[in-house]
Amino acid sequence: MVKKVFDLAEQRKVAMEASLERLMRCGIGLCGSCMIGKYRVCRDGPVFTMAQLSEVKGELGISKLGFDGSRIDV
């Protein structure tokens, strides 16, 4: 859903922010289990701006991270 809203906002040149969810293990940015692109959701988010989302749009809606850190297709 976030990807679809992001695509619509980008098309219509509307500013937006989105709250992202990732599996968080440590909650302080050390373990890297919540990474999306270069951002750690626990430390840099969970709310991201349009500019930040455009940097990681290739990862939105395609995969998630498992408990062991492996990527799982959604």
All heavy atoms as TSV, in Angstrom:
chain	resi	resn	atom	element	x	y	z
A	1	MET	N	N	0.827	-1.185	0.000
A	1	MET	CA	C	0.000	0.000	0.000
A	1	MET	C	C	0.875	1.254	0.000
A	1	MET	O	O	0.562	2.202	-0.699
A	1	MET	CB	C	-0.920	-0.014	1.216
A	1	MET	CG	C	-1.846	1.168	1.235
A	1	MET	SD	S	-3.106	1.092	2.500
A	1	MET	CE	C	-2.177	1.417	3.938
A	2	VAL	N	N	1.958	1.251	0.763
A	2	VAL	CA	C	2.835	2.419	0.798
A	2	VAL	C	C	3.411	2.695	-0.582
A	2	VAL	O	O	3.493	3.843	-1.016
A	2	VAL	CB	C	3.967	2.231	1.838
A	2	VAL	CG1	C	4.989	3.343	1.738
A	2	VAL	CG2	C	3.389	2.180	3.237
A	3	LYS	N	N	3.788	1.643	-1.295
A	3	LYS	CA	C	4.344	1.825	-2.641
A	3	LYS	C	C	3.332	2.466	-3.574
A	3	LYS	O	O	3.665	3.373	-4.325
A	3	LYS	CB	C	4.814	0.498	-3.218
A	3	LYS	CG	C	5.408	0.662	-4.613
A	3	LYS	CD	C	6.030	-0.597	-5.102
A	3	LYS	CE	C	6.594	-0.534	-6.483
A	3	LYS	NZ	N	6.991	0.737	-7.017
A	4	LYS	N	N	2.093	2.024	-3.529
A	4	LYS	CA	C	1.047	2.565	-4.399
A	4	LYS	C	C	0.800	4.044	-4.091
A	4	LYS	O	O	0.718	4.873	-4.992
A	4	LYS	CB	C	-0.241	1.753	-4.233
A	4	LYS	CG	C	-1.350	2.176	-5.137
A	4	LYS	CD	C	-1.016	1.901	-6.580
A	4	LYS	CE	C	-2.233	2.161	-7.448
A	4	LYS	NZ	N	-1.936	2.019	-8.851
A	5	VAL	N	N	0.692	4.388	-2.810
A	5	VAL	CA	C	0.479	5.782	-2.414
A	5	VAL	C	C	1.684	6.625	-2.810
A	5	VAL	O	O	1.538	7.747	-3.300
A	5	VAL	CB	C	0.194	5.885	-0.904
A	5	VAL	CG1	C	0.171	7.323	-0.444
A	5	VAL	CG2	C	-1.118	5.204	-0.562
A	6	PHE	N	N	2.891	6.091	-2.623
A	6	PHE	CA	C	4.101	6.808	-3.028
A	6	PHE	C	C	4.091	7.074	-4.530
A	6	PHE	O	O	4.376	8.187	-4.967
A	6	PHE	CB	C	5.354	6.020	-2.647
A	6	PHE	CG	C	6.610	6.617	-3.196
A	6	PHE	CD1	C	7.169	7.731	-2.613
A	6	PHE	CD2	C	7.212	6.072	-4.321
A	6	PHE	CE1	C	8.321	8.303	-3.134
A	6	PHE	CE2	C	8.359	6.630	-4.849
A	6	PHE	CZ	C	8.918	7.754	-4.246
A	7	ASP	N	N	3.757	6.067	-5.334
A	7	ASP	CA	C	3.718	6.238	-6.787
A	7	ASP	C	C	2.711	7.314	-7.194
A	7	ASP	O	O	2.994	8.153	-8.055
A	7	ASP	CB	C	3.370	4.915	-7.480
A	7	ASP	CG	C	4.498	3.898	-7.386
A	7	ASP	OD1	O	5.659	4.302	-7.155
A	7	ASP	OD2	O	4.208	2.685	-7.552
A	8	LEU	N	N	1.538	7.306	-6.575
A	8	LEU	CA	C	0.514	8.314	-6.881
A	8	LEU	C	C	0.977	9.713	-6.479
A	8	LEU	O	O	0.788	10.679	-7.225
A	8	LEU	CB	C	-0.805	7.976	-6.178
A	8	LEU	CG	C	-1.551	6.766	-6.724
A	8	LEU	CD1	C	-2.714	6.411	-5.796
A	8	LEU	CD2	C	-2.067	7.039	-8.126
A	9	ALA	N	N	1.584	9.846	-5.320
A	9	ALA	CA	C	2.078	11.143	-4.856
A	9	ALA	C	C	3.194	11.654	-5.762
A	9	ALA	O	O	3.265	12.845	-6.067
A	9	ALA	CB	C	2.565	11.038	-3.423
A	10	GLU	N	N	4.045	10.750	-6.199
A	10	GLU	CA	C	5.143	11.122	-7.091
A	10	GLU	C	C	4.604	11.591	-8.445
A	10	GLU	O	O	5.077	12.589	-8.996
A	10	GLU	CB	C	6.081	9.920	-7.264
A	10	GLU	CG	C	7.396	10.248	-7.907
A	10	GLU	CD	C	8.331	9.064	-7.932
A	10	GLU	OE1	O	7.898	7.948	-8.312
A	10	GLU	OE2	O	9.502	9.248	-7.570
A	11	GLN	N	N	3.616	10.887	-8.976
A	11	GLN	CA	C	3.004	11.276	-10.255
A	11	GLN	C	C	2.369	12.655	-10.181
A	11	GLN	O	O	2.483	13.454	-11.104
A	11	GLN	CB	C	1.908	10.289	-10.650
A	11	GLN	CG	C	2.375	9.009	-11.228
A	11	GLN	CD	C	1.198	8.079	-11.510
A	11	GLN	OE1	O	0.094	8.268	-11.005
A	11	GLN	NE2	N	1.452	7.062	-12.317
A	12	ARG	N	N	1.667	12.910	-9.072
A	12	ARG	CA	C	0.896	14.156	-8.933
A	12	ARG	C	C	1.685	15.262	-8.249
A	12	ARG	O	O	1.148	16.325	-7.977
A	12	ARG	CB	C	-0.382	13.863	-8.175
A	12	ARG	CG	C	-1.265	12.918	-8.972
A	12	ARG	CD	C	-2.636	12.791	-8.401
A	12	ARG	NE	N	-3.486	12.090	-9.356
A	12	ARG	CZ	C	-3.913	10.865	-9.195
A	12	ARG	NH1	N	-3.583	10.174	-8.123
A	12	ARG	NH2	N	-4.687	10.303	-10.102
A	13	LYS	N	N	2.953	14.997	-7.957
A	13	LYS	CA	C	3.836	15.983	-7.319
A	13	LYS	C	C	3.253	16.499	-5.997
A	13	LYS	O	O	3.240	17.691	-5.718
A	13	LYS	CB	C	4.117	17.155	-8.258
A	13	LYS	CG	C	4.562	16.778	-9.643
A	13	LYS	CD	C	6.040	16.962	-9.782
A	13	LYS	CE	C	6.478	16.794	-11.220
A	13	LYS	NZ	N	6.801	15.466	-11.594
A	14	VAL	N	N	2.756	15.571	-5.179
A	14	VAL	CA	C	2.188	15.876	-3.868
A	14	VAL	C	C	3.167	15.398	-2.806
A	14	VAL	O	O	3.668	14.278	-2.872
A	14	VAL	CB	C	0.830	15.152	-3.686
A	14	VAL	CG1	C	0.286	15.370	-2.294
A	14	VAL	CG2	C	-0.160	15.600	-4.736
A	15	ALA	N	N	3.444	16.260	-1.832
A	15	ALA	CA	C	4.343	15.872	-0.734
A	15	ALA	C	C	3.652	14.844	0.150
A	15	ALA	O	O	2.437	14.893	0.348
A	15	ALA	CB	C	4.718	17.091	0.081
A	16	MET	N	N	4.430	13.915	0.672
A	16	MET	CA	C	3.875	12.909	1.567
A	16	MET	C	C	4.952	12.418	2.515
A	16	MET	O	O	6.139	12.614	2.274
A	16	MET	CB	C	3.294	11.723	0.796
A	16	MET	CG	C	4.327	10.848	0.123
A	16	MET	SD	S	3.735	9.235	-0.402
A	16	MET	CE	C	3.855	8.276	1.074
A	17	GLU	N	N	4.519	11.824	3.584
A	17	GLU	CA	C	5.387	11.111	4.504
A	17	GLU	C	C	4.732	9.770	4.769
A	17	GLU	O	O	3.509	9.657	4.725
A	17	GLU	CB	C	5.541	11.871	5.823
A	17	GLU	CG	C	6.310	13.158	5.683
A	17	GLU	CD	C	6.478	13.872	7.005
A	17	GLU	OE1	O	5.785	13.536	7.981
A	17	GLU	OE2	O	7.317	14.772	7.046
A	18	ALA	N	N	5.543	8.751	5.014
A	18	ALA	CA	C	4.992	7.419	5.270
A	18	ALA	C	C	5.696	6.797	6.467
A	18	ALA	O	O	6.897	6.973	6.659
A	18	ALA	CB	C	5.159	6.526	4.050
A	19	SER	N	N	4.936	6.067	7.239
A	19	SER	CA	C	5.477	5.325	8.363
A	19	SER	C	C	5.723	3.888	7.904
A	19	SER	O	O	4.794	3.208	7.479
A	19	SER	CB	C	4.487	5.352	9.526
A	19	SER	OG	O	4.985	4.601	10.600
A	20	LEU	N	N	6.973	3.452	7.963
A	20	LEU	CA	C	7.339	2.118	7.501
A	20	LEU	C	C	7.505	1.166	8.670
A	20	LEU	O	O	7.869	1.573	9.769
A	20	LEU	CB	C	8.647	2.162	6.712
A	20	LEU	CG	C	8.664	3.067	5.485
A	20	LEU	CD1	C	10.017	2.968	4.800
A	20	LEU	CD2	C	7.555	2.711	4.521
A	21	GLU	N	N	7.239	-0.100	8.414
A	21	GLU	CA	C	7.417	-1.135	9.416
A	21	GLU	C	C	8.463	-2.123	8.927
A	21	GLU	O	O	8.456	-2.513	7.778
A	21	GLU	CB	C	6.114	-1.898	9.644
A	21	GLU	CG	C	5.051	-1.110	10.333
A	21	GLU	CD	C	3.812	-1.941	10.611
A	21	GLU	OE1	O	3.932	-3.171	10.760
A	21	GLU	OE2	O	2.740	-1.350	10.660
A	22	ARG	N	N	9.344	-2.482	9.805
A	22	ARG	CA	C	10.324	-3.535	9.555
A	22	ARG	C	C	10.496	-4.300	10.858
A	22	ARG	O	O	10.266	-3.771	11.936
A	22	ARG	CB	C	11.685	-2.956	9.161
A	22	ARG	CG	C	11.792	-2.478	7.740
A	22	ARG	CD	C	11.906	-3.633	6.806
A	22	ARG	NE	N	12.576	-3.226	5.584
A	22	ARG	CZ	C	12.486	-3.879	4.464
A	22	ARG	NH1	N	11.763	-4.964	4.385
A	22	ARG	NH2	N	13.114	-3.482	3.393
A	23	LEU	N	N	10.954	-5.508	10.741
A	23	LEU	CA	C	11.273	-6.308	11.912
A	23	LEU	C	C	12.425	-5.625	12.655
A	23	LEU	O	O	13.463	-5.345	12.067
A	23	LEU	CB	C	11.690	-7.714	11.477
A	23	LEU	CG	C	12.106	-8.672	12.564
A	23	LEU	CD1	C	10.909	-8.979	13.458
A	23	LEU	CD2	C	12.636	-9.942	11.962
A	24	MET	N	N	12.210	-5.302	13.917
A	24	MET	CA	C	13.250	-4.639	14.708
A	24	MET	C	C	13.678	-5.553	15.845
A	24	MET	O	O	12.851	-5.996	16.617
A	24	MET	CB	C	12.723	-3.318	15.275
A	24	MET	CG	C	12.464	-2.290	14.237
A	24	MET	SD	S	11.978	-0.750	14.997
A	24	MET	CE	C	10.861	-0.135	13.754
A	25	ARG	N	N	14.962	-5.799	15.908
A	25	ARG	CA	C	15.470	-6.669	16.963
A	25	ARG	C	C	16.063	-5.852	18.109
A	25	ARG	O	O	15.688	-6.026	19.249
A	25	ARG	CB	C	16.515	-7.610	16.391
A	25	ARG	CG	C	15.893	-8.560	15.368
A	25	ARG	CD	C	16.932	-9.290	14.635
A	25	ARG	NE	N	17.108	-10.604	15.266
A	25	ARG	CZ	C	17.898	-11.517	14.804
A	25	ARG	NH1	N	18.621	-11.278	13.744
A	25	ARG	NH2	N	17.994	-12.678	15.394
A	26	CYS	N	N	16.989	-4.971	17.830
A	26	CYS	CA	C	17.644	-4.238	18.918
A	26	CYS	C	C	16.957	-2.909	19.216
A	26	CYS	O	O	16.976	-2.449	20.338
A	26	CYS	CB	C	19.120	-4.009	18.604
A	26	CYS	SG	S	19.419	-2.809	17.285
A	27	GLY	N	N	16.383	-2.261	18.202
A	27	GLY	CA	C	15.686	-0.996	18.396
A	27	GLY	C	C	16.585	0.226	18.504
A	27	GLY	O	O	16.099	1.327	18.712
A	28	ILE	N	N	17.900	0.057	18.346
A	28	ILE	CA	C	18.817	1.203	18.427
A	28	ILE	C	C	19.762	1.300	17.229
A	28	ILE	O	O	20.678	2.097	17.223
A	28	ILE	CB	C	19.641	1.177	19.740
A	28	ILE	CG1	C	20.430	-0.120	19.884
A	28	ILE	CG2	C	18.748	1.422	20.936
A	28	ILE	CD1	C	21.379	-0.145	21.066
A	29	GLY	N	N	19.535	0.493	16.213
A	29	GLY	CA	C	20.308	0.605	14.976
A	29	GLY	C	C	21.571	-0.219	14.881
A	29	GLY	O	O	22.333	-0.051	13.939
A	30	LEU	N	N	21.825	-1.106	15.817
A	30	LEU	CA	C	23.056	-1.894	15.777
A	30	LEU	C	C	22.948	-3.156	14.932
A	30	LEU	O	O	23.888	-3.513	14.230
A	30	LEU	CB	C	23.485	-2.275	17.198
A	30	LEU	CG	C	23.890	-1.119	18.098
A	30	LEU	CD1	C	24.185	-1.631	19.501
A	30	LEU	CD2	C	25.086	-0.397	17.528
A	31	CYS	N	N	21.820	-3.851	14.995
A	31	CYS	CA	C	21.738	-5.170	14.365
A	31	CYS	C	C	21.475	-5.108	12.854
A	31	CYS	O	O	21.812	-6.020	12.130
A	31	CYS	CB	C	20.672	-6.020	15.052
A	31	CYS	SG	S	18.981	-5.502	14.726
A	32	GLY	N	N	20.861	-4.048	12.368
A	32	GLY	CA	C	20.602	-3.920	10.937
A	32	GLY	C	C	19.420	-4.722	10.430
A	32	GLY	O	O	19.196	-4.798	9.227
A	33	SER	N	N	18.635	-5.318	11.305
A	33	SER	CA	C	17.505	-6.131	10.846
A	33	SER	C	C	16.372	-5.301	10.259
A	33	SER	O	O	15.523	-5.830	9.558
A	33	SER	CB	C	16.969	-6.996	11.994
A	33	SER	OG	O	16.371	-6.198	12.982
A	34	CYS	N	N	16.371	-4.007	10.515
A	34	CYS	CA	C	15.284	-3.158	10.018
A	34	CYS	C	C	15.715	-2.291	8.836
A	34	CYS	O	O	15.053	-1.314	8.503
A	34	CYS	CB	C	14.754	-2.287	11.153
A	34	CYS	SG	S	15.969	-1.143	11.835
A	35	MET	N	N	16.799	-2.638	8.182
A	35	MET	CA	C	17.327	-1.841	7.068
A	35	MET	C	C	16.381	-1.804	5.880
A	35	MET	O	O	15.805	-2.818	5.500
A	35	MET	CB	C	18.662	-2.401	6.588
A	35	MET	CG	C	19.787	-2.311	7.572
A	35	MET	SD	S	20.358	-0.653	7.904
A	35	MET	CE	C	21.035	-0.191	6.338
A	36	ILE	N	N	16.247	-0.616	5.309
A	36	ILE	CA	C	15.611	-0.447	4.001
A	36	ILE	C	C	16.475	0.563	3.262
A	36	ILE	O	O	16.591	1.714	3.664
A	36	ILE	CB	C	14.134	-0.016	4.084
A	36	ILE	CG1	C	13.546	0.071	2.702
A	36	ILE	CG2	C	13.949	1.255	4.867
A	36	ILE	CD1	C	12.045	0.052	2.639
A	37	GLY	N	N	17.169	0.088	2.237
A	37	GLY	CA	C	18.164	0.925	1.576
A	37	GLY	C	C	19.281	1.249	2.543
A	37	GLY	O	O	19.834	0.370	3.190
A	38	LYS	N	N	19.602	2.524	2.666
A	38	LYS	CA	C	20.649	2.945	3.603
A	38	LYS	C	C	20.088	3.361	4.961
A	38	LYS	O	O	20.833	3.771	5.839
A	38	LYS	CB	C	21.457	4.103	3.012
A	38	LYS	CG	C	20.665	5.383	2.838
A	38	LYS	CD	C	21.533	6.478	2.270
A	38	LYS	CE	C	20.771	7.795	2.214
A	38	LYS	NZ	N	21.592	8.860	1.671
A	39	TYR	N	N	18.791	3.250	5.138
A	39	TYR	CA	C	18.136	3.694	6.367
A	39	TYR	C	C	17.823	2.544	7.316
A	39	TYR	O	O	17.466	1.461	6.886
A	39	TYR	CB	C	16.831	4.428	6.041
A	39	TYR	CG	C	17.030	5.667	5.219
A	39	TYR	CD1	C	16.637	5.709	3.896
A	39	TYR	CD2	C	17.622	6.794	5.772
A	39	TYR	CE1	C	16.829	6.833	3.134
A	39	TYR	CE2	C	17.820	7.926	5.008
A	39	TYR	CZ	C	17.425	7.953	3.694
A	39	TYR	OH	O	17.618	9.082	2.943
A	40	ARG	N	N	17.934	2.813	8.594
A	40	ARG	CA	C	17.487	1.893	9.640
A	40	ARG	C	C	16.163	2.437	10.154
A	40	ARG	O	O	16.106	3.557	10.648
A	40	ARG	CB	C	18.509	1.823	10.766
A	40	ARG	CG	C	19.767	1.084	10.383
A	40	ARG	CD	C	20.760	1.110	11.547
A	40	ARG	NE	N	21.872	0.236	11.282
A	40	ARG	CZ	C	22.980	0.628	10.655
A	40	ARG	NH1	N	23.101	1.855	10.235
A	40	ARG	NH2	N	23.961	-0.236	10.444
A	41	VAL	N	N	15.102	1.658	10.027
A	41	VAL	CA	C	13.768	2.125	10.398
A	41	VAL	C	C	13.719	2.498	11.880
A	41	VAL	O	O	13.109	3.494	12.255
A	41	VAL	CB	C	12.687	1.075	10.045
A	41	VAL	CG1	C	11.326	1.508	10.541
A	41	VAL	CG2	C	12.643	0.858	8.533
A	42	CYS	N	N	14.408	1.745	12.730
A	42	CYS	CA	C	14.354	2.017	14.173
A	42	CYS	C	C	15.052	3.318	14.544
A	42	CYS	O	O	14.631	4.010	15.460
A	42	CYS	CB	C	14.948	0.865	14.968
A	42	CYS	SG	S	16.727	0.664	14.798
A	43	ARG	N	N	16.091	3.688	13.832
A	43	ARG	CA	C	16.867	4.870	14.177
A	43	ARG	C	C	16.516	6.073	13.313
A	43	ARG	O	O	16.380	7.186	13.810
A	43	ARG	CB	C	18.361	4.570	14.042
A	43	ARG	CG	C	19.242	5.699	14.564
A	43	ARG	CD	C	20.688	5.428	14.331
A	43	ARG	NE	N	20.927	5.463	12.877
A	43	ARG	CZ	C	22.006	4.999	12.296
A	43	ARG	NH1	N	22.945	4.431	13.021
A	43	ARG	NH2	N	22.161	5.054	10.997
A	44	ASP	N	N	16.353	5.876	12.013
A	44	ASP	CA	C	16.110	6.985	11.093
A	44	ASP	C	C	14.626	7.275	10.887
A	44	ASP	O	O	14.280	8.307	10.328
A	44	ASP	CB	C	16.752	6.684	9.728
A	44	ASP	CG	C	18.243	6.443	9.836
A	44	ASP	OD1	O	18.894	7.163	10.612
A	44	ASP	OD2	O	18.746	5.530	9.164
A	45	GLY	N	N	13.777	6.394	11.298
A	45	GLY	CA	C	12.331	6.525	11.068
A	45	GLY	C	C	11.584	6.411	12.358
A	45	GLY	O	O	12.112	6.799	13.381
A	46	PRO	N	N	10.421	5.890	12.330
A	46	PRO	CA	C	9.763	5.116	11.281
A	46	PRO	C	C	9.094	5.964	10.208
A	46	PRO	O	O	8.671	5.451	9.197
A	46	PRO	CB	C	8.726	4.298	12.042
A	46	PRO	CG	C	8.327	5.154	13.172
A	46	PRO	CD	C	9.596	5.894	13.553
A	47	VAL	N	N	9.007	7.295	10.420
A	47	VAL	CA	C	8.366	8.152	9.419
A	47	VAL	C	C	9.443	8.686	8.476
A	47	VAL	O	O	10.452	9.237	8.917
A	47	VAL	CB	C	7.603	9.311	10.089
A	47	VAL	CG1	C	6.990	10.223	9.053
A	47	VAL	CG2	C	6.529	8.764	11.021
A	48	PHE	N	N	9.199	8.507	7.172
A	48	PHE	CA	C	10.154	8.925	6.153
A	48	PHE	C	C	9.513	9.930	5.202
A	48	PHE	O	O	8.332	9.820	4.883
A	48	PHE	CB	C	10.659	7.711	5.362
A	48	PHE	CG	C	11.494	6.786	6.193
A	48	PHE	CD1	C	10.920	5.732	6.881
A	48	PHE	CD2	C	12.859	6.986	6.313
A	48	PHE	CE1	C	11.681	4.885	7.665
A	48	PHE	CE2	C	13.630	6.141	7.101
A	48	PHE	CZ	C	13.036	5.094	7.776
A	49	THR	N	N	10.307	10.877	4.749
A	49	THR	CA	C	9.828	11.909	3.828
A	49	THR	C	C	9.809	11.377	2.394
A	49	THR	O	O	10.359	10.309	2.105
A	49	THR	CB	C	10.741	13.140	3.873
A	49	THR	OG1	O	12.043	12.765	3.391
A	49	THR	CG2	C	10.840	13.714	5.272
A	50	MET	N	N	9.233	12.163	1.522
A	50	MET	CA	C	9.168	11.813	0.103
A	50	MET	C	C	10.579	11.645	-0.478
A	50	MET	O	O	10.830	10.721	-1.248
A	50	MET	CB	C	8.403	12.913	-0.633
A	50	MET	CG	C	8.109	12.627	-2.054
A	50	MET	SD	S	6.720	11.517	-2.129
A	50	MET	CE	C	6.339	11.624	-3.845
A	51	ALA	N	N	11.495	12.515	-0.102
A	51	ALA	CA	C	12.871	12.435	-0.613
A	51	ALA	C	C	13.540	11.136	-0.167
A	51	ALA	O	O	14.218	10.475	-0.967
A	51	ALA	CB	C	13.674	13.639	-0.139
A	52	GLN	N	N	13.355	10.765	1.090
A	52	GLN	CA	C	13.943	9.520	1.594
A	52	GLN	C	C	13.309	8.315	0.913
A	52	GLN	O	O	14.001	7.368	0.545
A	52	GLN	CB	C	13.755	9.417	3.103
A	52	GLN	CG	C	14.574	10.416	3.886
A	52	GLN	CD	C	14.196	10.429	5.349
A	52	GLN	OE1	O	13.018	10.483	5.694
A	52	GLN	NE2	N	15.196	10.379	6.210
A	53	LEU	N	N	11.996	8.344	0.737
A	53	LEU	CA	C	11.307	7.228	0.092
A	53	LEU	C	C	11.736	7.066	-1.367
A	53	LEU	O	O	11.826	5.950	-1.868
A	53	LEU	CB	C	9.792	7.406	0.175
A	53	LEU	CG	C	9.188	7.284	1.574
A	53	LEU	CD1	C	7.726	7.691	1.544
A	53	LEU	CD2	C	9.352	5.883	2.110
A	54	SER	N	N	12.016	8.184	-2.040
A	54	SER	CA	C	12.434	8.076	-3.440
A	54	SER	C	C	13.792	7.395	-3.561
A	54	SER	O	O	14.088	6.759	-4.571
A	54	SER	CB	C	12.451	9.443	-4.115
A	54	SER	OG	O	13.434	10.265	-3.548
A	55	GLU	N	N	14.632	7.483	-2.524
A	55	GLU	CA	C	15.929	6.808	-2.531
A	55	GLU	C	C	15.792	5.297	-2.393
A	55	GLU	O	O	16.659	4.551	-2.844
A	55	GLU	CB	C	16.802	7.326	-1.391
A	55	GLU	CG	C	17.239	8.761	-1.547
A	55	GLU	CD	C	18.040	9.254	-0.357
A	55	GLU	OE1	O	18.581	8.412	0.389
A	55	GLU	OE2	O	18.121	10.472	-0.167
A	56	VAL	N	N	14.719	4.830	-1.759
A	56	VAL	CA	C	14.544	3.401	-1.504
A	56	VAL	C	C	13.329	2.820	-2.223
A	56	VAL	O	O	12.898	1.712	-1.919
A	56	VAL	CB	C	14.441	3.108	0.015
A	56	VAL	CG1	C	15.718	3.490	0.720
A	56	VAL	CG2	C	13.245	3.783	0.629
A	57	LYS	N	N	12.793	3.539	-3.207
A	57	LYS	CA	C	11.548	3.084	-3.842
A	57	LYS	C	C	11.693	1.730	-4.528
A	57	LYS	O	O	10.721	1.006	-4.670
A	57	LYS	CB	C	10.998	4.123	-4.802
A	57	LYS	CG	C	11.803	4.358	-6.045
A	57	LYS	CD	C	11.153	5.426	-6.883
A	57	LYS	CE	C	11.994	5.806	-8.066
A	57	LYS	NZ	N	11.348	6.875	-8.831
A	58	GLY	N	N	12.882	1.352	-4.912
A	58	GLY	CA	C	13.105	0.038	-5.509
A	58	GLY	C	C	12.878	-1.106	-4.534
A	58	GLY	O	O	12.671	-2.239	-4.936
A	59	GLU	N	N	12.916	-0.819	-3.239
A	59	GLU	CA	C	12.732	-1.858	-2.219
A	59	GLU	C	C	11.308	-1.894	-1.664
A	59	GLU	O	O	10.962	-2.824	-0.939
A	59	GLU	CB	C	13.701	-1.630	-1.064
A	59	GLU	CG	C	15.136	-1.894	-1.446
A	59	GLU	CD	C	16.041	-1.931	-0.234
A	59	GLU	OE1	O	15.658	-2.518	0.794
A	59	GLU	OE2	O	17.137	-1.366	-0.325
A	60	LEU	N	N	10.510	-0.905	-1.972
A	60	LEU	CA	C	9.156	-0.847	-1.418
A	60	LEU	C	C	8.265	-1.913	-2.056
A	60	LEU	O	O	8.158	-2.003	-3.268
A	60	LEU	CB	C	8.525	0.533	-1.644
A	60	LEU	CG	C	9.177	1.699	-0.925
A	60	LEU	CD1	C	8.498	3.011	-1.335
A	60	LEU	CD2	C	9.109	1.525	0.574
A	61	GLY	N	N	7.656	-2.719	-1.229
A	61	GLY	CA	C	6.674	-3.684	-1.698
A	61	GLY	C	C	7.208	-4.927	-2.380
A	61	GLY	O	O	6.430	-5.688	-2.942
A	62	ILE	N	N	8.532	-5.174	-2.359
A	62	ILE	CA	C	9.036	-6.362	-3.050
A	62	ILE	C	C	9.572	-7.435	-2.109
A	62	ILE	O	O	9.578	-8.601	-2.441
A	62	ILE	CB	C	10.115	-6.016	-4.095
A	62	ILE	CG1	C	11.309	-5.352	-3.434
A	62	ILE	CG2	C	9.569	-5.161	-5.199
A	62	ILE	CD1	C	12.523	-5.328	-4.316
A	63	SER	N	N	10.069	-7.001	-0.939
A	63	SER	CA	C	10.621	-7.995	-0.012
A	63	SER	C	C	10.543	-7.493	1.417
A	63	SER	O	O	10.302	-6.325	1.676
A	63	SER	CB	C	12.081	-8.305	-0.361
A	63	SER	OG	O	12.898	-7.184	-0.119
A	64	LYS	N	N	10.779	-8.424	2.324
A	64	LYS	CA	C	10.900	-8.095	3.738
A	64	LYS	C	C	12.087	-8.878	4.276
A	64	LYS	O	O	12.606	-9.757	3.591
A	64	LYS	CB	C	9.625	-8.436	4.493
A	64	LYS	CG	C	9.301	-9.921	4.542
A	64	LYS	CD	C	8.026	-10.164	5.299
A	64	LYS	CE	C	7.774	-11.659	5.430
A	64	LYS	NZ	N	6.594	-11.937	6.239
A	65	LEU	N	N	12.524	-8.537	5.468
A	65	LEU	CA	C	13.638	-9.253	6.073
A	65	LEU	C	C	13.100	-10.250	7.082
A	65	LEU	O	O	12.226	-9.933	7.881
A	65	LEU	CB	C	14.592	-8.273	6.774
A	65	LEU	CG	C	15.320	-7.287	5.865
A	65	LEU	CD1	C	16.195	-6.364	6.695
A	65	LEU	CD2	C	16.147	-7.995	4.822
A	66	GLY	N	N	13.625	-11.470	7.051
A	66	GLY	CA	C	13.227	-12.502	7.999
A	66	GLY	C	C	13.970	-12.345	9.319
A	66	GLY	O	O	14.830	-11.473	9.467
A	67	PHE	N	N	13.656	-13.183	10.284
A	67	PHE	CA	C	14.289	-13.127	11.597
A	67	PHE	C	C	15.795	-13.343	11.520
A	67	PHE	O	O	16.545	-12.844	12.343
A	67	PHE	CB	C	13.663	-14.165	12.536
A	67	PHE	CG	C	12.297	-13.786	13.000
A	67	PHE	CD1	C	11.179	-14.395	12.465
A	67	PHE	CD2	C	12.122	-12.818	13.973
A	67	PHE	CE1	C	9.911	-14.047	12.883
A	67	PHE	CE2	C	10.860	-12.458	14.395
A	67	PHE	CZ	C	9.748	-13.076	13.856
A	68	ASP	N	N	16.245	-14.089	10.511
A	68	ASP	CA	C	17.679	-14.343	10.365
A	68	ASP	C	C	18.377	-13.329	9.459
A	68	ASP	O	O	19.540	-13.464	9.160
A	68	ASP	CB	C	17.913	-15.751	9.835
A	68	ASP	CG	C	17.296	-15.969	8.461
A	68	ASP	OD1	O	16.587	-15.077	7.960
A	68	ASP	OD2	O	17.522	-17.042	7.879
A	69	GLY	N	N	17.647	-12.293	9.010
A	69	GLY	CA	C	18.230	-11.256	8.151
A	69	GLY	C	C	18.119	-11.548	6.668
A	69	GLY	O	O	18.538	-10.739	5.852
A	70	SER	N	N	17.582	-12.703	6.299
A	70	SER	CA	C	17.452	-13.042	4.877
A	70	SER	C	C	16.260	-12.291	4.254
A	70	SER	O	O	15.288	-11.975	4.929
A	70	SER	CB	C	17.244	-14.543	4.714
A	70	SER	OG	O	16.041	-14.944	5.342
A	71	ARG	N	N	16.382	-11.998	2.969
A	71	ARG	CA	C	15.297	-11.326	2.254
A	71	ARG	C	C	14.245	-12.343	1.837
A	71	ARG	O	O	14.568	-13.396	1.301
A	71	ARG	CB	C	15.831	-10.616	1.021
A	71	ARG	CG	C	16.705	-9.462	1.369
A	71	ARG	CD	C	16.696	-8.424	0.264
A	71	ARG	NE	N	17.509	-7.297	0.670
A	71	ARG	CZ	C	17.058	-6.248	1.351
A	71	ARG	NH1	N	15.795	-6.186	1.668
A	71	ARG	NH2	N	17.853	-5.275	1.686
A	72	ILE	N	N	12.993	-11.987	2.061
A	72	ILE	CA	C	11.868	-12.838	1.710
A	72	ILE	C	C	10.978	-12.049	0.763
A	72	ILE	O	O	10.559	-10.939	1.074
A	72	ILE	CB	C	11.064	-13.236	2.963
A	72	ILE	CG1	C	11.976	-13.955	3.974
A	72	ILE	CG2	C	9.857	-14.082	2.597
A	72	ILE	CD1	C	11.372	-14.097	5.351
A	73	ASP	N	N	10.687	-12.618	-0.427
A	73	ASP	CA	C	9.795	-11.951	-1.385
A	73	ASP	C	C	8.384	-11.877	-0.821
A	73	ASP	O	O	7.920	-12.791	-0.184
A	73	ASP	CB	C	9.780	-12.695	-2.719
A	73	ASP	CG	C	11.120	-12.636	-3.423
A	73	ASP	OD1	O	11.881	-11.674	-3.174
A	73	ASP	OD2	O	11.407	-13.552	-4.208
A	74	VAL	N	N	7.738	-10.738	-1.085
A	74	VAL	CA	C	6.367	-10.579	-0.599
A	74	VAL	C	C	5.371	-10.841	-1.697
A	74	VAL	O	O	5.566	-10.652	-2.805
A	74	VAL	CB	C	6.095	-9.171	-0.063
A	74	VAL	CG1	C	5.169	-9.238	1.118
A	74	VAL	CG2	C	7.281	-8.373	0.285
